[in-house]
Amino acid sequence: MRKIITISWLHLKEFFKTPGAWVLMFILPILFSWIFGGLQVESEQNKPVVNVVVNDGNSTNETFELLKKNNDYKWKKVTLQKAKSNVSEQEVIAAVVIPIDIEKRIEDKKPVLDIILRSKNEGYLALEQYLQGSASLLIRSYQAAEMMDANALPEVLEAVLMSKGAQVEVLTVQKDGSNMVNVNLMFVGFTMMFMMFGLSGAASTILDERRGGTWERLMITPASRSQIVAGYTLSYFLMGWIQLLALMTAMNLMFDTSWGKISYIIPFASLVILCVVGFGLMIAGMVKTKQQATAISAVLIVSTCMLGGVYWPIEVVPEFMQKIALAVPQSWAMSGFKEIISGSLHFATLLKDSAMLLGFSMFFFFIGIRGMRSK
């Protein structure tokens, strides 16, 4: 064991002497995560603004409160003149005017709400569906109020606002569905991708050592072949954990991220890193030069990351692509990280993801070690 640790320490120390290793394993992942993570967080904070012109009256105030129940927009009460100006300058996607004679409009079957709009863009088309639904609810509320009292519309609307809807028993599949879960998964995805680049590059140095005679000199030392391979594997595994810990710390400082329970993230992340190490050794065992290793690993890493849901959620791609994604380890890794980060922690899902990653790891190590022995 001492020989394995010594070989691992020497290789680890030699790897981090190169500036390229620091750029690939730390600077680039942090830079990408900062740029794209900042965009994601900003999009969550900067919700589309909708101006609302509210004339004095009980029904109009209750209607405004009804519109505000949609949290996907920022509903800002302004004057009619200000609303027209904001729409004209495209500072808001639209303005809604709640007329003071809303009851009479319903009776006369006229439009319930007035919309100030510059153009029907993509943002307004999404808002339009909600406004149509709100108008239909107002009409039904007025019809219900009419059966009780002609002036009962404000009370009926207040009752609608206070209602929490039908109570049903809900089975939570994903405990935390917030936008920060997707942001955290994006950080994990970038980390895994750059880890694959970094560890593949580190493993391909074995090819240079073979050409330079270093590998042969190691073979005649008291350490056995299996101890040398174990030492190199341990150094790559430690590289992966150093990179992951550094990036987790950086993301926590920049975005106050959450990674789920430590008791789950440590063993699962270790399995992912082991799989990435196996991938790097497989590349080193398949090719003859470091240039070949760089080219092949770049193609394989980018294509499998695209398939496996690293760049975008795998749920958004067609169903046949989702089935193809099962053939790459990234999809299983992202699935397990999603369970842990969201707090869902479904044992069956995590067990399946872990078993698949273990299978990929064994396959990669088998191909890699077999390839190095044959050279």
C-alpha positions in Angstrom: 0.0 0.0 0.0 2.9 2.3 0.8 4.3 1.9 -2.8 0.8 2.7 -4.2 0.6 5.9 -2.2 4.1 7.0 -3.1 3.5 6.5 -6.8 0.2 8.3 -6.5 1.7 11.3 -4.7 4.6 11.6 -7.1 2.3 11.5 -10.1 -0.2 13.9 -8.5 2.6 16.4 -7.7 4.0 16.2 -11.2 0.6 16.7 -12.8 -0.2 19.9 -11.0 3.2 21.5 -11.9 1.8 22.2 -15.4 -0.2 25.5 -15.8 -2.4 23.8 -18.4 -3.7 21.4 -15.7 -4.8 24.3 -13.5 -6.6 26.0 -16.4 -8.4 22.9 -17.6 -9.4 21.6 -14.2 -10.2 24.8 -12.2 -10.2 28.1 -14.2 -12.3 27.0 -17.1 -15.0 25.2 -15.1 -15.3 28.1 -12.7 -15.5 30.6 -15.6 -18.1 28.6 -17.5 -20.2 28.0 -14.3 -19.9 31.7 -13.4 -21.1 32.9 -16.8 -24.0 30.4 -17.3 -24.9 30.2 -13.7 -25.1 34.0 -13.5 -27.5 34.0 -16.5 -29.7 31.3 -14.9 -29.9 33.1 -11.6 -30.5 36.5 -13.2 -33.3 35.0 -15.3 -35.0 33.8 -12.2 -34.7 37.1 -10.4 -35.7 39.3 -13.4 -39.2 38.1 -14.0 -41.2 39.8 -16.8 -43.0 43.0 -15.6 -46.7 43.6 -16.3 -48.1 47.0 -15.5 -51.7 47.1 -14.0 -53.9 50.2 -14.0 -56.4 49.8 -11.1 -59.2 52.3 -10.8 -60.8 52.7 -7.3 -63.3 50.1 -6.5 -63.8 46.9 -4.5 -64.1 44.7 -7.6 -61.1 46.2 -9.3 -58.8 45.8 -6.3 -59.9 42.2 -5.9 -59.3 41.6 -9.6 -55.7 43.0 -9.2 -55.1 40.6 -6.3 -56.4 37.8 -8.5 -53.9 38.6 -11.2 -51.1 38.7 -8.7 -51.6 35.0 -7.9 -49.5 34.2 -10.9 -45.9 34.4 -9.5 -44.3 34.1 -13.0 -44.7 37.8 -13.5 -44.1 41.0 -11.5 -47.4 42.9 -11.3 -46.7 46.6 -10.8 -49.6 49.0 -10.2 -49.1 52.3 -12.2 -51.2 55.1 -13.7 -52.6 54.9 -17.2 -50.2 57.4 -18.6 -47.2 55.6 -17.1 -48.5 52.3 -18.4 -48.7 53.6 -21.9 -45.2 55.1 -21.7 -43.7 51.8 -20.3 -45.3 49.8 -23.0 -44.2 52.2 -25.7 -40.6 52.1 -24.5 -40.8 48.3 -24.1 -40.0 48.4 -20.4 -42.9 46.0 -19.8 -44.3 43.2 -21.9 -47.9 44.6 -21.6 -50.2 46.7 -19.4 -53.6 45.5 -18.0 -56.3 48.1 -17.4 -59.0 47.0 -14.9 -62.1 49.1 -15.7 -64.1 50.6 -12.9 -67.3 49.4 -14.6 -66.2 45.8 -14.7 -69.6 44.4 -13.6 -71.4 46.3 -16.4 -68.9 45.1 -19.0 -69.7 41.5 -17.9 -73.4 42.2 -18.2 -73.0 43.7 -21.7 -70.7 40.9 -22.7 -67.8 43.3 -23.5 -64.1 42.6 -22.9 -63.5 42.4 -19.1 -59.9 43.7 -19.2 -58.3 46.2 -21.5 -54.8 45.4 -22.7 -52.2 47.9 -23.7 -49.7 46.2 -26.1 -47.1 47.3 -28.5 -46.7 44.0 -30.3 -47.7 40.3 -29.8 -44.3 39.0 -28.9 -43.4 35.7 -27.3 -43.7 37.1 -23.8 -47.2 38.3 -24.3 -48.4 35.1 -25.9 -47.6 33.3 -22.7 -49.3 36.0 -20.6 -52.4 36.1 -22.8 -53.4 32.6 -21.8 -53.4 33.5 -18.2 -55.3 36.8 -18.8 -58.0 34.8 -20.7 -58.3 32.4 -17.9 -58.6 35.2 -15.3 -61.3 36.9 -17.4 -63.3 33.6 -17.6 -63.0 33.3 -13.8 -64.3 36.8 -13.3 -67.3 36.1 -15.5 -68.1 32.9 -13.6 -67.7 34.7 -10.3 -70.0 37.4 -11.4 -72.6 34.9 -12.5 -72.4 33.2 -9.1 -72.7 36.5 -7.3 -75.7 37.5 -9.4 -77.6 34.5 -7.9 -77.0 35.8 -4.4 -76.8 39.6 -4.6 -76.2 42.1 -7.4 -73.4 43.7 -5.3 -71.8 40.5 -4.1 -69.0 40.3 -6.7 -66.3 41.7 -4.4 -67.2 39.1 -1.7 -67.2 36.3 -4.2 -63.8 37.3 -5.6 -62.4 37.5 -2.0 -63.7 34.0 -1.4 -61.9 32.9 -4.6 -58.7 34.5 -3.5 -58.8 32.9 0.0 -59.6 29.5 -1.5 -56.7 27.1 -1.6 -58.4 24.8 -4.1 -59.3 21.2 -3.7 -57.1 19.3 -1.2 -55.5 16.2 -2.7 -52.8 13.9 -1.5 -49.7 14.5 -3.4 -46.8 12.1 -3.9 -43.7 14.3 -4.2 -41.4 12.9 -6.9 -38.9 15.7 -6.9 -38.7 17.3 -3.5 -37.1 20.6 -4.6 -38.2 21.7 -8.1 -36.7 25.2 -7.8 -34.6 26.9 -10.5 -31.5 26.6 -8.2 -31.6 22.8 -8.6 -31.2 23.2 -12.3 -28.4 25.7 -11.7 -26.6 23.3 -9.4 -27.0 20.5 -11.9 -25.5 22.7 -14.5 -22.5 23.3 -12.2 -22.2 19.5 -11.7 -22.4 18.9 -15.4 -19.7 21.4 -16.3 -17.5 20.0 -13.5 -18.0 16.4 -14.8 -17.2 17.5 -18.4 -14.0 19.3 -17.5 -13.1 16.5 -15.1 -13.3 14.1 -18.1 -11.1 16.4 -20.2 -8.6 16.8 -17.3 -8.4 13.2 -16.3 -8.3 11.9 -19.8 -5.4 14.3 -20.5 -3.7 13.1 -17.3 -4.2 9.4 -18.2 -2.8 10.0 -21.7 0.5 11.1 -20.1 1.1 7.4 -19.7 1.7 7.3 -23.5 4.4 9.9 -23.2 6.0 8.0 -20.4 6.0 4.9 -22.5 7.8 6.8 -25.3 10.2 8.5 -23.0 11.1 5.3 -21.2 9.7 6.4 -17.8 7.1 3.6 -17.8 9.7 0.9 -18.5 11.9 2.2 -15.6 8.9 2.0 -13.3 8.4 -1.6 -14.4 11.8 -2.6 -13.1 11.3 -1.0 -9.7 10.3 -3.2 -6.7 6.7 -2.1 -7.3 4.6 -4.6 -9.3 2.6 -3.7 -12.4 -0.6 -3.9 -10.5 0.8 -1.5 -7.8 1.9 1.0 -10.4 -1.5 0.9 -12.2 -3.2 1.3 -8.7 -1.0 4.2 -7.9 -1.8 6.0 -11.1 -5.5 5.3 -10.7 -5.4 6.6 -7.1 -3.7 9.8 -8.3 -6.4 10.4 -10.9 -9.1 9.7 -8.4 -7.7 12.2 -6.0 -7.4 14.7 -8.9 -11.1 14.3 -9.5 -12.0 14.9 -5.8 -9.6 17.9 -5.6 -11.3 19.4 -8.6 -14.8 18.7 -7.4 -14.2 20.1 -3.9 -12.5 23.3 -5.3 -15.5 23.9 -7.7 -18.1 23.2 -5.0 -16.4 25.7 -2.7 -16.2 28.3 -5.5 -19.9 27.8 -6.5 -21.0 28.1 -2.8 -19.1 31.4 -2.5 -20.5 32.8 -5.8 -24.1 31.5 -5.8 -24.8 30.0 -2.3 -25.5 26.7 -3.9 -26.7 23.5 -2.1 -25.4 20.0 -2.9 -27.7 17.9 -0.8 -26.8 15.5 2.0 -23.1 14.9 2.4 -23.7 11.2 3.3 -25.2 10.7 -0.2 -23.1 13.1 -2.3 -19.7 11.7 -1.2 -20.2 8.0 -2.2 -22.1 8.9 -5.4 -19.6 11.5 -6.5 -16.8 9.0 -5.7 -18.4 6.5 -8.1 -18.8 9.2 -10.8 -15.1 10.1 -10.4 -14.1 6.4 -10.6 -16.1 6.1 -13.8 -14.3 9.2 -15.3 -10.9 7.7 -14.3 -11.9 4.5 -16.1 -12.8 6.5 -19.1 -9.4 8.2 -19.2 -7.6 4.9 -18.8 -9.7 3.4 -21.6 -8.7 6.2 -24.0 -5.0 5.8 -23.0 -5.3 2.1 -23.7 -7.0 2.5 -27.1 -4.6 4.9 -28.8 -0.8 5.0 -29.5 -0.1 8.7 -29.1 -1.1 11.6 -26.9 -2.4 13.5 -29.9 -4.7 10.7 -30.8 -5.9 10.5 -27.2 -6.7 14.3 -27.2 -8.6 14.1 -30.5 -10.7 11.0 -29.6 -11.4 12.1 -26.1 -12.6 15.5 -27.3 -15.1 14.0 -29.7 -16.3 11.3 -27.2 -16.6 13.7 -24.3 -18.5 16.5 -26.1 -20.9 14.1 -27.9 -21.7 12.0 -24.8 -22.2 15.0 -22.7 -24.7 16.4 -25.2 -26.5 13.1 -25.1 -26.3 12.6 -21.4 -28.0 15.9 -20.3 -25.0 17.9 -19.3 -25.7 20.9 -21.6 -29.5 20.8 -21.2 -32.1 18.8 -19.3 -32.5 15.4 -20.9 -36.3 15.7 -20.6 -36.4 18.3 -23.4 -35.0 16.1 -26.1 -37.1 13.6 -28.1 -38.0 10.3 -26.6 -35.7 8.3 -28.9 -32.8 10.5 -27.9 -33.6 9.8 -24.3 -33.3 6.1 -24.9 -30.0 6.5 -26.7 -28.8 8.6 -23.7 -29.0 5.4 -21.5 -25.9 4.2 -23.3 -23.7 6.9 -21.9 -22.6 7.3 -18.2 -23.3 11.0 -18.0 -27.1 10.4 -18.1 -27.0 8.1 -15.1 -24.6 10.5 -13.2 -26.9 13.5 -13.8 -29.9 11.4 -12.7 -28.3 10.5 -9.5 -27.1 14.0 -8.8 -30.6 15.3 -9.4 -32.0 13.0 -6.8 -29.4 14.1 -4.2 -29.4 17.8 -4.9 -33.2 18.1 -5.1 -33.5 16.1 -1.8 -35.8 13.4 -3.4 -33.4 10.6 -2.5 -35.4 7.8 -4.0 -33.5 4.7 -3.1 -34.5 2.6 -6.2 -33.4 5.4 -8.6 -30.1 6.0 -6.8 -29.4 2.3 -6.7 -30.1 1.9 -10.4 -27.9 4.9 -11.2 -25.1 3.7 -9.0 -25.2 0.2 -10.5 -25.0 1.5 -14.0 -22.1 3.8 -13.2 -20.3 0.8 -11.6 -20.9 -1.2 -14.7 -19.5 1.5 -16.9 -16.5 1.8 -14.6 -15.7 -1.9 -14.8 -16.0 -1.9 -18.6 -13.8 1.2 -19.0 -11.1 -0.2 -16.6 -11.2 -3.6 -18.4 -10.7 -2.0 -21.8 -8.0 0.4 -20.5 -5.9 -2.1 -18.6 -6.1 -4.7 -21.3 -5.0 -2.1 -23.9 -2.0 -1.0 -21.8 -0.9 -4.6 -21.2 -0.9 -5.3 -24.9 1.4 -2.4 -25.7 
